[in-house]
Amino acid sequence: MSRNHDRPAGFRSPLEAYAPQMREADPTLGRQACREVWLAHGLIVFNPAHFGWASAERMKQLAEEHYGKRREDEA
């Protein structure tokens, strides 16, 4: 008798334990992780995809001012 009812009976794989790690990332979890890092450690993690164009551009300018241009952006 199968312990898990959402898969066919008798199906076994050595990769079964890794299946939860193979799913697509949830973008809302990224925002939550950034928030937790900010609150716990005072570090700011920006993902421009989380913001509108104007805010993303300001973040990019700030990063370039402090760290220099990225190789992909210099071309």
C-alpha positions in Angstrom: 0.0 0.0 0.0 1.4 3.4 -1.0 2.0 6.0 1.7 1.6 8.9 -0.7 -1.8 9.0 -2.6 -0.8 11.6 -5.2 1.5 9.3 -7.2 0.9 5.9 -8.9 1.2 2.9 -6.7 4.7 1.3 -6.9 6.4 4.4 -8.3 9.8 4.9 -6.7 12.7 7.0 -7.7 16.1 7.8 -6.2 15.4 11.5 -6.9 12.2 11.5 -4.9 13.7 13.3 -2.0 14.9 16.1 -4.3 11.5 16.7 -6.0 10.5 19.7 -3.7 13.7 21.5 -4.6 13.1 21.1 -8.3 10.1 23.3 -8.5 10.0 26.9 -9.9 10.9 29.6 -7.4 8.0 31.7 -6.0 8.8 35.4 -6.6 6.9 36.4 -3.5 9.3 34.3 -1.4 12.1 36.4 -2.8 10.5 39.7 -1.6 9.9 38.1 1.8 13.5 37.0 2.0 14.7 40.5 1.1 12.5 42.0 3.8 13.8 39.5 6.5 17.4 40.3 5.6 16.7 44.0 6.0 14.9 43.6 9.3 17.3 41.2 10.8 20.7 42.4 9.5 20.2 45.9 8.1 21.3 44.7 4.6 19.5 45.9 1.5 18.9 43.4 -1.3 17.4 45.0 -4.4 15.7 43.0 -7.2 14.8 45.5 -9.9 12.0 43.1 -11.0 10.1 44.0 -7.8 9.9 47.7 -8.6 8.6 50.0 -11.3 11.0 51.4 -13.9 11.8 54.6 -12.1 12.7 53.0 -8.8 14.7 50.2 -10.6 16.7 52.9 -12.5 17.4 54.8 -9.2 18.7 51.5 -7.6 20.8 50.8 -10.6 22.4 54.3 -10.5 23.1 53.9 -6.8 24.7 50.5 -7.3 26.9 51.9 -10.2 27.9 54.8 -8.0 29.1 52.6 -5.2 30.3 49.5 -7.1 30.9 50.5 -10.7 29.2 49.3 -13.9 28.6 45.7 -14.5 30.3 44.0 -17.5 26.9 43.3 -19.2 26.0 47.0 -18.9 29.3 48.4 -20.4 28.7 46.9 -23.9 
